[in-house]
Amino acid sequence: MRAERIKYPMGAVTAEGALIYDENVSGKRPAVLVAPNWLGMTDKAVQRGEFVAGNRYVVFVADMYGAGTRPADFGEAAVLANPLRADAVEQRRRVKAAFATMIAQAKMRNLIDDRRAASAFASAVATSWSWRVTAPIWRRPFRSMVI
């Protein structure tokens, strides 16, 4: 299993997500965007991405806070997450940036069938807006799940 850290622009912030795939699998696979829980891009988030990817998917774990911004505990997570929860436009902007990066990076490596993409979010609230954000942009079959 390969987990590549990838920096990408997210408005005025630079984010660092992880592109995860089984390098021993040939052929194109569906892509899955994963937004981790409010603790952000942790090693555990990458491990969950590896679990989701298995040998069937290419996964991109989004960074909702920005490269190097990692809360140490729930208190710090709340300080970072609450402003995003209050700003749906910024949430969408960050999800769009992660989704576009996932598609571009995976296509560059010839890993995905970009007609099939999905998202997996850590909360039902995030899932409700993920559909509105990504499906209209890509005009492709899109599924969303909560993990």
N, C-alpha and C positions, 0 to 999 in steps of 0.2 A: 504494500500500500504506500502510495506516495502522497505526501501533504506538502504542497509548495506554498510558502508565504508570498503573497502578492500585494504590493502597494498599488493603490489606485486613488484617483481624485474623487473627493466627495464634497463638492462645493469648495469652500475655503479651507477645508480640512483634508489632510492625506490620511487615508485609511489603510489598514493592513489586514486583508482577509486570507483565507486558506483554500486553495484549490486541491481537492482530494480525489484520487482515483487509483484503481488497481492497474499498475503499469504492465501487468502480465496479461491483461485482457485485450484482445484485438477487436476491432469493430467499434462502431459508434454506439453511444449509450445516451439515455435521457439525462438531462441536467436537473439538479435539485439545488435551489437556493435555501440555505439554512441561516436564520437569524437566531443567535443564541439567546439564552435568558439574560436577565439584566446584569449579570456579572461580566458579560461581554465575551471577547475572544480569548478564552482561557484554554489551557491544555485539555480540559474536560470537554469544551465545546468542539475542539478538533477531534477528540476521540469519538464523540457522538457523530460527527461528520463522517469519520471512517466507518463507523457501524452502519450508518445509513447508506454510504457508498457501496460497501461490500464489493461484489464483482458485477454489479448491475447498473450502477449510476456513477455519474461524475457530480461531486458535491462542491459547492462553494459556500464556506462559512463567512458570513458578512461581519464586518466590523462596524458597529453602529456608533462608536464613540470617537474613533480616530486612532492612528498608529501610536502606540506607547501609552495610551490612556486605558489603564486597567484598574478597576476598583479593587481594593484589598478586602472589602467587607460589604455587608448589606447597606450600611450607612453611606459609604462612598458610592455604591451602586445607585442608591436613591437620588443622590445629588446629581448624578449624570443622567439617569433615566427619566426623572420627573419632568425636566424641561422638554425632552423629546415627546413624552406622552401628551404634553400640553400643546405641542406644535405639530399638527398632522402634516402640514406642508413640508416641514423639514424631515419628518419621518419618511414621507414618500420620496423626497429627494435622495435620501440616503439609501433606501431600498432600490430605487432606480439605478443609482450608481453601482451598487453591488451586483444587481442583475445584469447590467450592461457589461460589467467587468467579467462576470462568470461566462457569459456567452462569448465575448471576444477572446478571452484567454483559453477557453476550452476549444473553440474553433481553431485558434492558432495552433493548437497541439493535435488537431484533427480527432478529437475525442467524442464529440457529441453530434447527435441528431438534433439540430436546433429547432426542429418542429415540435419537439417534445420537451417541455420544461415544467418545473413545479417549484413550490416553495414549502418549507417546513419552518414554522415559527414556534417560539417558546410560549406564546400566549394566544388565546382566541382573539383578543383585540387586534393584535398584529395581523392575524390571518384575515380579518375582515377588510383591512385596507390593502393587504398585499394583492388581493384579486383586482381591486380597482386600479392599482398602480401598474402592475405588469401586464395583465392580459390585454388591455386596450393598446398598449404600446407595441407589443410583439405580434398581436393578431394571430395567435397560435393557440392550439389546445393547451389549457393551463389548469393545473390542479393544485390545491393547497391542503396542507395537513398540519396538525398541531402536534409537536413532540414534547 
